[in-house]
Amino acid sequence: MKQTDYVPLLKMLSEAYARHAPRSAALQQRAESALVDGGSHAVRLMQPFPPRIKRSQGAWIEDEDGNRLLDFWQGHFANILGHNPALVTQALAQAFNNGWGLQSGFVDRLQVELAELLCAQTGHERIRFTTSGSLATMYATMLSRAATARSLVLKMGGGWHGSQPWGLKGVHWDNGFDQLESLGLPPSSDTDVITTTFNDLDQLQQHFREQGDQIACLIIEPVIGGGGMIPATPEFLQTARQLSEHHGAVLICDEVITGFRYRAGDVAQLYGVKPDLTTLGKIIGGGMPLAAVAGRADILDQVGRVGGHSVAFSGGTYCAHPASLLAAKTLVTHLIARETEIYSQLGETGVAIRAIVTEAFSGEGIEVRFSGDQIQDLPAGSLHGLVIPQKQGLALNSPVEVSDPSLCHTLLADRILQLAFLLEDIHVMHGIGSNTTAHGESEVQYLGEACQRVARQLEPYIS
Ligand SMILES: Cc1ncc(COP(=O)(O)O)c(C=O)c1O
């Protein structure tokens, strides 16, 4: 008879972790008196407390207790070369020493050079920078609504596009993906945003059949990140393109995670899909805050003189910050120059991670899978959503299956797994997370060995 009450397991792991990282525990107590929940981003504030980080290099981070942790979170998946790559830190150090880097409030050569690179790599005509992925998706939505004079935003259930009024619906599973995520939003956030199921062609077609003339934009991640790291099937993304074009809606590919993750550019190109707008963030910033909306000139020009400044995609004291532009240009140039080598290495390590994790768990009699594992059309990826299914034969190709606790052991595969891994000095997020070029054979081996011990702890709970 399998155990179903996780409370004692959570308690045991939490207590062990408090002993393992007493300084982080003490800092959490202090943090909670000044900071809400002890920090400034919910995902980072795991319970009972997160490790407080002192330094990091490559695949590894070190906490205040001196624990060296192997990290698969890697800056919200923003790192592609690992933490603090010398390539970027040296460029920044040199610039700062030469009186360059914090002079925001001007335009410079770097902004032009980076814009040219990103337009060339995505095939887009125009680009404008901002500071975060949330702002990029918000501006992309404003641009779409203005360009079409329509209001509806069609998004995927489970899709996270950041914290902005058109993104805060249907992100977390609540017996479906149809709920507002926050109080305090304008009422139209509910009525203007409709959700559909990722990789479900019939549902997508039905939305366009019924409301196609009111849909301003369809926003989609080609590989849905927060929703489980699941690639779209080529048929789904290509149909999304055809339907949006046919009905006069703007197709926004949110590539804040996927941009420069599979190739030196947007992943939509690998699907043969050209969106009207692409949002970029994370990797392109080279570890610094930078995001962008790239796309069709006629849509982006609404922002500027040609379009009578009709869309207020403007402002932002720190937008296109020079230090961010420098980190970004340094990294993006490197990714373009060494594209074949970097992306094949990332993919090979990704394959090795999936194999060693699956094998370690199955050695303890547990079937684990990686979401989207039946969609083989993309090159091997470096994003890994570990799932512990409760049933055989699940397709695992949409956030619905991955998030529904009646289909998968969602709590075990997320919070409990994360805590068990922390005791092994491994930091994971959403299952496992992502690998970078700094994750080599020894890191894969380290993960595999830890998985065996973690699996032994979870086994009594998995039927
Ligand atoms: C696909 C996607 N879009 C947008 C965002 C928001 O980006 P930011 O956290 O930089 O605001 C995220 C963040 O995780 C994301 O994953």
The ligand as an ORCA input file, in Angstrom:
! r2SCAN-3c Opt
* xyz 0 1
  C       7.760     33.016    -21.755
  C       7.942     34.156    -20.812
  N       7.487     35.365    -21.151
  C       7.651     36.429    -20.364
  C       8.269     36.307    -19.135
  C       8.444     37.490    -18.252
  O       9.767     37.875    -18.257
  P      10.369     38.747    -17.039
  O      10.475     37.811    -15.877
  O      11.693     39.186    -17.548
  O       9.441     39.861    -16.804
  C       8.767     35.061    -18.741
  C       9.464     34.918    -17.446
  O       9.745     33.878    -16.952
  C       8.594     33.955    -19.594
  O       9.011     32.739    -19.240
*
